[in-house]
Structures are given as C-alpha cells and as structure tokens.
Amino acid sequence: MKSIEQDNYQDIREAVRALCAGFSGEYHRQVDEKKGYPEAFVDALTQAGWLAALIPEEYGGAGLGLTEASVIMEEINRSGGNSGSCHGQMYNMNTLLRHGSEQQKAFWLPRIASGEWRLQSMGVTEPTTGTDTTKIKTTAIKRDGRYVINGQKVWISRVQHSDWMILLARTTPLSEVRRKSEGMSIFMVDIKEAMQSGMTVRPIANMVNHETNELFFENLEIPEQNLIGEEGMGFRYILDGLNAERTLIAAECIGDGYWFLDRVTKYVSEREVFGRPIGQNQGVQFPIAEAFIEVEAANLMRFKACELFDRHLPCGAQANMAKYLAAKASWEAANACLQFHGGYGFANEYDIERKFRETRLYQVAPVSTNLILSYIAEHVLDLPRSF
C-alpha cells in the first residue's frame, strides 16, 4: 500500500528502508522484551549519517531540513522500528543550531555528527508544573563563572543513553520578571559528569519500552560557557525545539499508521471466515478506509508544518495540528489492525501489540491532545484562555 500523495524524498525513503531491513521484527521484539535500548540500531543510523541530517555540512552533517528529518523518522516507524529511541537528537538539535554561538556549534556539532557524542535528552518537564512550563522551579544561579543548578525534572527520556542534555532552568525568579515566559535559560549538560557531581537519575518503569527518568539536581555546577544564547531567553528558544518535536512525532505516527494499515489490509484480504475474506465485509473495510483517510490528511499537515519550520516562519499551529491529527490517525489504524487480527493481534510474534503500545503514547506525550485543542482555541480561534 502506498500513500496517494507521492513526494520528492524517495531516495531517502529507500535508503532508510534498506538500513531498517537489517533489523527485523525479532530484533525489536527482543529489545522490547528486555526493556533494553536498541544500541546496534541507533549506531547503524548514526554511522549512516541519518541522525546528523540537520547538522550543517561544515560541521560534518548533511545540512538537510526538518522535512527530510521527518521522512527519516517516518520510515523508521513504517519499517517496524521505534524512532523514540533516537528522535531526541533530531529535535533537540534545533535549539543549539538556531541559538548557539559559532564557538558552541564548532565544539558540539562535529562530535555529535560523528557519533562520538549523543544529544538525545531534553530536561524541561517537572513534577508539579507539567506542561505549565513557565512555572518551573528548577533554578540556575550564576556564581563565580558557573551556574549552580537545584531542582527536579520528570519524564526525561534517554538520559542513560545520551552524552549531553539540553536543560531549561530559571535564572530569574518568576516574581521578578515582567512576563512569566521570561527569566528562563537553556544549558548544555554533560550527563556523565553531572551524574558524578550533583545529578541523580531514577528510572521510571512504564508500559512502553521508552527509557524515561526522574532527575534530581543538588548544587550541580555547569560552566558559564554551557549557556545557550542569551540568559533569560530560554523559553523562546525552547519553542523551536518543541515545534520540531511535535512535527517529528507527527511523522512517526504517520509511519506507524502506514505500518498498521499495511499489516491489516494484507491480513483481511487473506483471512477467510465462512468461505470469504473478512476484508470483503464493509464492517471491516470502513474502519480501515477511515484510518487511511486520516493518515493521509495528517501527512499533508505534517509537510505544511515542516515547510514553515524550514522557512523560519511561525508554525506553532501547524506543528500542533499535525501532531494531533497524526496521533489520532495512528491510534485509529492501530485499533483496526488489532481488532481485525483477533487473537493474533495480541501475540508478540506479530509485533502488533508492541506497536499498539508504542503509538498509544502519543495521545499523551509529548503534548496531550487536550492541550493541543486548548492551544488552537486560544491562539488560532481567539477564544478566551481556559487556564
């Protein structure tokens, strides 16, 4: 089954598919069963240059845009993998690319491009603030050429499989700023060094094989040169990363959606009950056709969000809508695939239950569907703020 809308990225698609073909469903099942990290898979993507797609050529990357990055993430998921193990490097990159100094980019980007370092983690969410980011309580106090970090983060992914983390902390108390979005700053944190000198990492067991953690900071010192951009402007900077994140997540959901649709259309065409394929029944056809329509629509919104992002134009609404549509579409496709496989859908060897769990996450994270609806209501429809 193919998408109706063909694009100009077939070379990328075919190359990523060829790499993914070397990592079978059995490989991903074993990683999932062990709650492990797909080191070999991520290393292969790194060595092939795919995770350096957004890094400019002068720093050892491919110099591609978010559009191409989204195609890479889509194809990983469509091939039966899970981009959640490596997508952080794609969207975290934008904060450094767009707001880091030339010296900072020259220091970090070549090593990330080569695979010497991984930048897979971003520390924003906190236990008592959730998505109300302006209320974060983690502080960074400047002292003798260093910043001293104290506070707590939660649901921070890939900390244990990354070398660096982008961290958002308050450098000016909320009570002392004119606007609540001011007074926050972005830092690059050397994870291994931090774990030896003030950062405690506690893994959170969860229903998906998605390594995520709670972090505690106690007088963690960070060099002044690890501040990205201007002090106090971190919230504005992080929005670039969040728009990229939501757009890439949309692409991953689209990949999941096509994976489920590929599986279910083949199965219902071959599975016979009462002397006829079950796919001949409209009760089976219609949910599958509806899911396909939704995936195709989400695909168009994904490319619109990517186009605006790559042109450095406002894309918050499009990024949010793409994520909403794609997460909804992949979930509908997942439900249809599981339902029409019957008992086989619950069997590990078919990979459906694994992918079902993986795509369910995106109804909740990295931004919930309800928060997207609130964003559109307020920022697009000019309705009164609901919170």
N, C-alpha and C positions, 0 to 999 in steps of 0.2 A: 504494500500500500504506500502511495506517495502523497505528499502534500499537493493540493491543487496548485498553489502558488509556488512556482519554481523561482529560485533566486540565483545570484551570481557567485555562490560560495561552494560550488560542487567540488572543487579541488580540495578545499579544507575538509569538507564532509567526508570525502572518500579517504583522505589520509588519516583522519581521526578514527574512522570506522576500521581501517586496516590495523591501526595500533590496538584498538579495543578488541578486535577479533582474537588477539593473542591472550586475552584474559576472559576465560569462559564463565558461564553461569556458575559452574562448580567452584571456580576461584572466588567469586564474590560471595557465594554461599558459605564457604569455609571461613572467610574473613568475618562475615556477619555472625556466624555461629560462635566464633571465638571472641566476639566483641573486639576484634583487632583493627588495625589500621592497614590499609592496602599499600604498604610501602613500595612493593615492586611496581604496582600500577602507577602510583604517583611519581616514582623515579623515572619510569618509562615516558610519562607525559613531559616531565621536566627535561630529560635528555633530548627529546624530540623538539623541544622549544615551545611547546604549546602553552605552558604556564608563564612564559615570558612574552606572550603575544602583545601585551600592552606596553612593554618597555621599549623606548625608542632604540633605534638601531645603533646609535652612538654609544649606548650602554650595554650592548650585547643582546638586545631583544629583537622582536620582529617589527615593531613600530606600527602595529595594527590598531584598530579602533574597538570600541565596545561591541559594535555589530559583529565583527569577526570573533571576538571573545565569546559572545553569546552563542554563536554557531558551534564553537568548540564544546561548550558546556552542554548544549542541546544534544549533540551527537554522543557524548559520553553516556548520558542517560538513555538515549534512544537505543544504544548498544547494550543496555542491561546493566551498566555501571551506576555509580552514585557520585555525582560531582561534589557532593557535600564534603568529601574528603580533601578537596583541593580548591574549591571555588573562592575561598577566602583570599588567596593570593591574587586573584583577578580583581575583586572589588576593593580590597584594601590598598591596592597599588595606586588607585586614583588620588588618594589624599596626599601621598608622597609625590606623585607625578605633577600634580597641579599646584601644590603649595610648598613643597620642599625647596630649599636653596640649591643652587648648582653644586655646591660642595657636598650637600647631603645626598643628592641624587648620584653624584660620582662615587660616593662612598658605598651606598647600599645597592643601587640598581645592578651594577655588573655582577656582584656576588649573588644576588637573587636570580638574575638571568642564567647564570652558570649552574645554579643548583647548589652552590656552596651554602647558601642560607635560604630558609623558607620564611616567608612572611604570610602566615596563614591565619593569624589571630587578630581580633579587634575587641578591646575591652571598653564597652560602653554601658551595658545594662547593669542595674543594681537591684538588690532585693526589695527595697522599699520604694523605688521610683518606677520600675518597669519601663514603659515607653515614654514616661514623662521626663525626658532626658534633661530638661533644664533644672530639675530638682536633684540632680546627682549630688551625693555627699562626699565622694572621694575628693580629697584635696591635694594640691601640689603647691607647696610653699617654697619660694626661692630663698636659698641660704648659701652664701659663700660659693657662688658659681655652680650650684647644684639645685635640683628640685627634690624636695622630700615628700614622698607620697604616703598618704594614710587613707584607708577606706576599704571598701569591699565591692566586688563585682560578682555577677552570677550569670550562668548560661553563656560562658565564654568558651568558644569552640577551638579545638585543635591546638590548645596550649602545649600539650605534651608532645606534639609532633611538629612544632614550629620553632624557629630560632628567634624571631622577633614578633612583637605585638604592638599594634597601634593602640594607645591608651588615651581616653578622654578623662580629664580631671578638672576640678575647679581651681583656678589660680586667684580668683577674686570672689569673696563671699557673695551669695545671692543678694543679701541685704544691701550691698554696696554698689550694685550695678543699676544702670538706668533701665535696661531691658533684660528680662530673665534669660535671654539667649546669649548674653554677653558674659565675659568672665570665665569661660572655659577654654582649655588649651589642649593641644594634641602632642603626644610624646611617642617616640620610638623607645620600646623597652626591650633590652637584651634578656630574653626569658631565662636562659640557663644561669646567667649571672644573678638575675633577680631572685631566683629560687634559692640562692645561697645567701641572700643578704636582705631579706625583708618581705618576700612574696611567698605565701603559702598557697598551694594548689590542692583542691579537694575535688576529685571526680564525682560527677552526678550520674548514677545509673539511670537509664531511661529505656523506653520501648523500642527505640531505633538505634542501630549501631552508629551513633553520632557522638563522637567524643566531645563532651562538654563539661565545664567545671565551674566551681565557685572559687573566687580568688580573694585573698586577704592580704592587705598591704599594711605593714607596720614599719614606719620610718625607712621606706625604700628610697635610696638616693639614686637620682638619674642625672647624668651630666647635662649641663645647660645646653650644649650643642645638640641634644636629642629633641629639643623643642622644634616642632614643625610649624613654620610660618610665624605669624605674629602672636604673642601672648594675648589671650582673651578672645581670639577669633576661632577657636576650635570647633564650636557648634556649626558655624557657617562652613568650615572646611569639611566637617564630617558628613554634611548633606550630600556632597559629591559622591562620597563612598556609599551612602545609603541608597541614593538613586541608582548607582551602578549595581549594588547588591540586589535590589528589587527587580531590576531588569534582567540580571543574570539568573536569578531564581525563576523568573517567568520562563526563560529559555529552557531551564532544566525541567520545569513542569511540562512544557511543550514536548520535550524529549520523552518524558515519562508517558505523556498522553499518547504519543505515537507508538511507543513500545506496547502499551496495553491494547491499543487498537489493532496493531499488527497481530498480536497474540490471539485476541478474541475473534477477529474476523476469520483467521485461518481455522481456529478450533470449531466455530459454529458452522463453518462450511463443510467440515469433515465429520463432525459428530452426528450420528444418526440415532434417532429415537422414534419408535413407531413407524419405521420404514421410510423416514425422510430426514434430511439435515435439519437440525434445530434452527439454523440460520434462515430457513425458509419461512419461519413464523414471524409475523410482524411484531409480536410481543418481545421477540429477541432483536429484531432488526432496528426498531425505533430507538431504544436507548443507546445502541451503538452509533447509529446515524446522528443522534443528537449530540453525543460526546464528540464525534468527529467535527461537527459544525462548530462547536465551542472551541475546540483546539485550534481549528483554522482561524477563527476570529481572534483568539488570543495571540496567535502567531503574527497577525498583522499589527496588533497593538505593540507587541514586542519590538518589531522592526521600527515602528514610529518612535518609540522611546529611545531606541539605540541611535536613530538618525539625529534626534535633537541633542542627545548627550554628546555625540561625536562632533557636533557643530557648536558645542559650548552654549547651547540655548537652554532656557528653562524647560525642565522635563519632569518635574515632580508629579504632576497629574498623570502624565502618560506612564511613568515608571510604576506608580501605584496601581493604575488601572490594568496595566499589563500583568502585574503580579496577581491581582485579584482574579482576572479572567483566566489566566493560565492555571492557577492553583485550583480554581473551581472546575475547570475543564479536565485537568488530570485526575481529580478526585472522582468525577463522574465516569471517566474512562476506566479508572481502577475498579469502581463498583461494578460496572458492567462486565469487566473481564473476570473478576472474582465470581460474580453471580452465575455467569453462564458456563464457567468451568465446573461449577458444582463443587463436589468434594475435592476434586483435583486442584482447585484453586487454593486449597489450604495445605496442600502437600509441598514441602520445602523444595523438592526437586524441580518444580515448575517455575520457581522464582517469583511467582505472582504474589504470594503473601509477603515476601521481603519487599518487593517494590511497592506493594499496597501500603505497608507501614512507612516506607520512606516518603512517599508522596503525600501521606496524610499530615506530615509535619508542617507542610506549607500552608495549611489552613490557619496555623497558629503563629508560625515564625517564618521569616524574621520580623514580620509585622502582621498582626491578625487582620482577618477580613473586616471585622467591625471597625478597626482603626482606619482602614483604607476608606470605608464608607464615610466615616466622620471627616476625613481629610477632604474628600471630594465634596461633601455637603458644605463645608466651610470655605474651602479655598477655590472651588470651581463654581458652585451654585450660590455662593454668597449668603448661605443660611447662617443663623446665629450660632456661635461657638457652643458646643454641647458640653464642654468640660474645661 
